[in-house]
């Protein structure tokens, strides 16, 4: 039988646990409110539309601003293309070592830009593995359009997205029936929440398979484009990311493997007044400011 002293000790222990839990909940709630206030202040006065979604995975802290509104993906659409390619690899239809032959006419993308694949000559070959690196690390549009075709086209990518709970993220370009969406949003469309949660899905091993998720996540930790959101995270900290930019829209999704726990954020702008391509573009500056704010909030 429990003695009175033992019962009192247990009651005190339970009270202590409940008190600590209550204080932690209050602290988390207060921290979330402060973060939301700081984000809203940061967005105030931006000349254009903007959506933000932030989630701290261990504490389940979530902050969103227009997080369920649909925005252009720009090059962030390459993440769903990546996922569908790995889905086909998992099914045995492709392998990482599969060799494919370049055909400029089939890709039919006249703008060269900085794309390395645009310098290929017809008949040159490359492996799927290296194509994926060009698409994700360097955001090569020629590689991406080629991989979109090999994935089964936009319809196949969209079918995977729909089957896995992504109601708004879609490929529009070169996808039958999505001409109106292409005119409005460009290559792809998404919401800040869905793009962030797709990255979380990879992080947690729930996309295609745990092994495929790990391989895709590794690809996303090797971005060449590190001038904006990634620039505000210490170089010793790993982060998976994808960036997007067209004249009126700038975007980035980042999952930071931070010392105090992973956090993910997605920020997308649209209808920007500032369409410049300089470092001080208003959209680029906003992305850097948000990334800095989140690092300081969660880690400092």
C-alpha positions as CSV (number, residue, x, y, z in Angstrom):
1,X,0.0,0.0,0.0
2,X,1.1,3.5,-0.7
3,X,2.0,5.5,2.3
4,X,0.8,9.1,2.7
5,X,4.3,10.4,2.2
6,X,4.7,8.4,-1.1
7,X,1.3,9.6,-2.3
8,X,2.3,13.2,-1.6
9,X,5.6,12.8,-3.4
10,X,3.8,11.4,-6.5
11,X,1.2,14.2,-6.4
12,X,4.0,16.7,-6.3
13,X,5.9,15.0,-9.1
14,X,2.7,15.0,-11.3
15,X,2.1,18.7,-10.4
16,X,5.7,19.5,-11.4
17,X,5.3,17.7,-14.8
18,X,2.0,19.5,-15.5
19,X,3.5,22.8,-14.5
20,X,6.4,22.3,-16.9
21,X,4.1,21.2,-19.6
22,X,1.8,24.2,-19.1
23,X,4.8,26.6,-19.1
24,X,6.1,25.0,-22.3
25,X,2.8,25.4,-24.0
26,X,2.5,29.0,-23.0
27,X,6.0,29.6,-24.2
28,X,5.3,27.9,-27.5
29,X,2.1,29.9,-28.0
30,X,3.8,33.1,-27.1
31,X,6.7,32.3,-29.5
32,X,4.2,31.6,-32.3
33,X,2.4,34.9,-31.8
34,X,5.7,36.8,-31.7
35,X,6.8,35.1,-34.9
36,X,3.5,35.8,-36.6
37,X,3.7,39.5,-35.6
38,X,7.3,39.7,-36.9
39,X,6.4,38.1,-40.2
40,X,3.4,40.4,-40.7
41,X,5.6,43.4,-40.0
42,X,8.2,42.1,-42.5
43,X,5.6,41.7,-45.3
44,X,4.0,45.1,-44.7
45,X,4.4,47.5,-47.6
46,X,5.6,44.9,-50.1
47,X,4.7,46.0,-53.6
48,X,2.9,42.9,-54.8
49,X,1.2,39.7,-53.5
50,X,3.0,37.4,-51.1
51,X,2.3,34.1,-49.3
52,X,4.3,32.5,-46.5
53,X,4.2,29.2,-44.7
54,X,6.5,28.3,-41.8
55,X,6.5,25.1,-39.7
56,X,8.9,24.1,-36.9
57,X,8.7,20.3,-36.9
58,X,9.6,19.5,-33.3
59,X,7.4,22.1,-31.7
60,X,4.7,21.9,-34.3
61,X,4.8,25.8,-34.5
62,X,3.0,26.9,-37.6
63,X,2.6,30.4,-39.1
64,X,1.0,31.2,-42.4
65,X,0.1,34.2,-44.4
66,X,-1.9,33.6,-47.5
67,X,-0.5,30.1,-47.2
68,X,-3.4,28.4,-49.1
69,X,-3.5,30.9,-51.9
70,X,-2.3,29.7,-55.4
71,X,0.9,31.2,-56.7
72,X,3.3,30.5,-59.6
73,X,5.9,27.9,-58.9
74,X,8.5,29.1,-61.4
75,X,11.3,26.6,-61.1
76,X,10.0,25.1,-57.8
77,X,7.9,23.0,-60.2
78,X,11.0,20.9,-60.6
79,X,10.5,19.2,-57.3
80,X,7.3,17.5,-58.4
81,X,9.1,16.5,-61.6
82,X,11.9,15.1,-59.5
83,X,9.4,13.0,-57.5
84,X,7.7,11.5,-60.5
85,X,11.0,10.5,-62.1
86,X,11.9,8.7,-58.8
87,X,8.4,7.1,-58.9
88,X,9.3,5.7,-62.3
89,X,12.7,4.5,-61.1
90,X,11.0,2.8,-58.2
91,X,8.6,1.1,-60.6
92,X,11.6,-0.1,-62.7
93,X,10.7,2.0,-65.8
94,X,14.0,4.0,-65.5
95,X,17.3,3.7,-63.7
96,X,19.7,6.3,-62.5
97,X,22.2,5.0,-65.0
98,X,19.7,5.0,-67.9
99,X,21.4,6.8,-70.9
100,X,19.3,9.1,-73.0
101,X,20.1,10.9,-76.3
102,X,19.7,14.6,-76.7
103,X,17.3,16.0,-79.3
104,X,16.8,19.7,-79.3
105,X,13.8,19.6,-81.5
106,X,12.0,17.3,-79.1
107,X,12.7,19.5,-76.1
108,X,11.7,22.6,-78.2
109,X,12.9,25.2,-75.8
110,X,14.6,28.0,-77.8
111,X,15.8,30.2,-74.9
112,X,19.3,29.1,-73.9
113,X,20.0,31.3,-70.9
114,X,22.6,29.7,-68.6
115,X,21.5,26.2,-69.3
116,X,24.4,23.8,-69.9
117,X,22.1,21.4,-71.7
118,X,21.3,24.1,-74.3
119,X,24.9,23.7,-75.5
120,X,24.4,20.0,-76.2
121,X,24.5,18.8,-79.8
122,X,21.9,16.4,-81.2
123,X,23.0,12.8,-80.6
124,X,25.0,13.5,-77.4
125,X,24.1,11.3,-74.4
126,X,23.7,11.7,-70.7
127,X,22.5,9.7,-67.8
128,X,19.3,10.3,-65.8
129,X,21.4,10.8,-62.7
130,X,23.3,13.7,-64.3
131,X,20.2,15.2,-65.8
132,X,18.6,15.3,-62.3
133,X,21.7,17.2,-61.0
134,X,21.4,19.7,-63.8
135,X,17.7,20.1,-63.1
136,X,17.9,20.5,-59.3
137,X,21.4,21.9,-58.6
138,X,21.6,24.3,-61.6
139,X,17.9,24.6,-62.3
140,X,18.5,23.8,-66.0
141,X,15.3,24.3,-67.9
142,X,16.3,22.1,-70.8
143,X,17.1,19.2,-68.4
144,X,13.8,19.8,-66.6
145,X,11.6,19.8,-69.7
146,X,13.4,16.6,-70.9
147,X,12.8,15.0,-67.5
148,X,9.2,16.2,-67.5
149,X,8.6,14.3,-70.7
150,X,10.4,11.2,-69.4
151,X,8.2,11.4,-66.3
152,X,5.2,10.9,-68.5
153,X,4.5,14.5,-69.0
154,X,2.7,17.0,-66.8
155,X,-0.4,14.8,-66.6
156,X,1.6,12.0,-65.0
157,X,3.2,14.4,-62.5
158,X,-0.2,15.9,-61.7
159,X,-1.7,12.5,-61.1
160,X,1.0,11.7,-58.5
161,X,0.4,15.0,-56.8
162,X,-3.4,14.4,-56.7
163,X,-3.0,10.9,-55.4
164,X,-0.8,12.1,-52.6
165,X,-3.0,14.8,-51.3
166,X,-1.7,17.9,-53.1
167,X,-4.9,19.6,-54.3
168,X,-3.4,22.8,-55.8
169,X,0.2,22.0,-56.9
170,X,0.2,21.2,-60.6
171,X,2.4,21.3,-63.8
172,X,0.7,23.6,-66.3
173,X,3.2,23.8,-69.2
174,X,2.8,21.3,-72.0
175,X,-0.1,19.7,-70.2
176,X,-3.4,19.2,-72.1
177,X,-6.4,20.9,-70.5
178,X,-4.3,23.3,-68.4
179,X,-3.9,26.1,-71.0
180,X,-5.8,28.7,-68.9
181,X,-3.8,27.9,-65.8
182,X,-0.6,28.2,-67.8
183,X,-1.6,31.7,-69.0
184,X,-2.2,32.7,-65.4
185,X,0.6,31.0,-63.4
186,X,3.2,29.8,-66.0
187,X,5.0,26.5,-65.8
188,X,3.4,25.4,-62.5
189,X,1.3,26.5,-59.6
190,X,1.2,25.7,-55.9
191,X,0.5,27.2,-52.5
192,X,3.2,28.1,-49.9
193,X,1.8,25.4,-47.6
194,X,1.8,22.6,-50.2
195,X,5.3,23.3,-51.5
196,X,6.6,23.3,-47.9
197,X,4.8,20.1,-47.0
198,X,6.1,18.4,-50.1
199,X,9.6,19.0,-48.8
200,X,8.6,17.7,-45.4
201,X,7.2,14.6,-47.1
202,X,10.7,14.0,-48.5
203,X,12.4,14.7,-45.2
204,X,10.2,12.1,-43.5
205,X,10.7,9.4,-46.1
206,X,7.0,9.4,-47.3
207,X,7.5,10.3,-51.0
208,X,7.7,7.2,-53.3
209,X,9.7,5.2,-50.7
210,X,12.1,6.0,-47.8
211,X,15.1,5.2,-50.1
212,X,13.8,7.4,-52.9
213,X,12.9,10.2,-50.5
214,X,16.5,10.1,-49.1
215,X,18.0,10.3,-52.6
216,X,15.7,13.2,-53.6
217,X,16.4,15.0,-50.4
218,X,20.1,14.7,-51.0
219,X,19.7,16.3,-54.5
220,X,17.8,19.2,-52.9
221,X,20.7,19.9,-50.5
222,X,23.0,20.7,-53.4
223,X,21.7,24.0,-54.8
224,X,24.0,26.3,-56.7
225,X,21.5,29.2,-56.2
226,X,22.3,30.2,-52.6
227,X,22.2,34.0,-52.8
228,X,18.8,34.5,-51.2
229,X,17.2,32.3,-48.4
230,X,20.2,30.0,-48.1
231,X,22.5,33.0,-47.7
232,X,21.0,33.7,-44.3
233,X,21.7,30.2,-42.9
234,X,25.2,29.3,-41.7
235,X,27.1,27.4,-44.3
236,X,27.8,24.6,-41.7
237,X,24.1,23.8,-41.5
238,X,22.5,21.6,-44.1
239,X,19.4,22.7,-45.9
240,X,17.3,21.3,-48.7
241,X,15.9,23.9,-51.1
242,X,14.6,24.9,-54.4
243,X,14.3,28.5,-55.8
244,X,12.1,30.0,-58.5
245,X,12.1,33.3,-60.3
246,X,10.3,34.9,-63.2
247,X,9.9,38.7,-63.7
248,X,6.9,39.2,-61.5
249,X,7.4,36.4,-59.0
250,X,10.3,35.3,-56.7
251,X,10.1,32.2,-54.5
252,X,12.0,29.8,-52.4
253,X,11.2,26.7,-50.3
254,X,13.8,25.6,-47.7
255,X,13.9,22.9,-45.1
256,X,16.7,23.7,-42.6
257,X,18.3,20.9,-40.5
258,X,18.8,23.3,-37.7
259,X,20.5,22.3,-34.4
260,X,17.3,22.9,-32.3
261,X,15.2,21.0,-34.8
262,X,14.2,21.1,-38.4
263,X,12.0,23.9,-39.7
264,X,10.6,24.5,-43.2
265,X,9.5,27.7,-44.9
266,X,8.1,28.6,-48.3
267,X,7.7,32.1,-49.6
268,X,6.2,33.1,-52.9
269,X,5.5,36.5,-54.4
270,X,3.5,37.4,-57.4
271,X,2.5,40.6,-59.3
272,X,5.6,42.3,-58.1
273,X,6.1,45.9,-59.1
274,X,9.9,45.4,-59.1
275,X,10.8,43.2,-62.0
276,X,14.5,43.8,-61.9
277,X,17.1,41.1,-61.7
278,X,19.5,42.8,-59.4
279,X,20.5,41.6,-55.9
280,X,18.3,44.4,-54.4
281,X,15.1,43.3,-56.1
282,X,12.3,43.7,-53.6
283,X,11.3,40.0,-53.8
284,X,14.9,38.8,-53.3
285,X,15.3,41.1,-50.4
286,X,12.1,39.8,-48.8
287,X,13.2,36.2,-49.1
288,X,16.5,37.0,-47.4
289,X,14.8,39.0,-44.7
290,X,12.4,36.2,-43.9
291,X,15.1,33.5,-43.8
292,X,17.2,35.7,-41.4
293,X,14.2,36.3,-39.2
294,X,13.4,32.5,-39.0
295,X,17.0,31.5,-38.2
296,X,17.2,34.1,-35.4
297,X,13.7,33.1,-34.1
298,X,14.4,29.4,-33.9
299,X,18.1,29.3,-33.2
300,X,19.4,32.4,-31.5
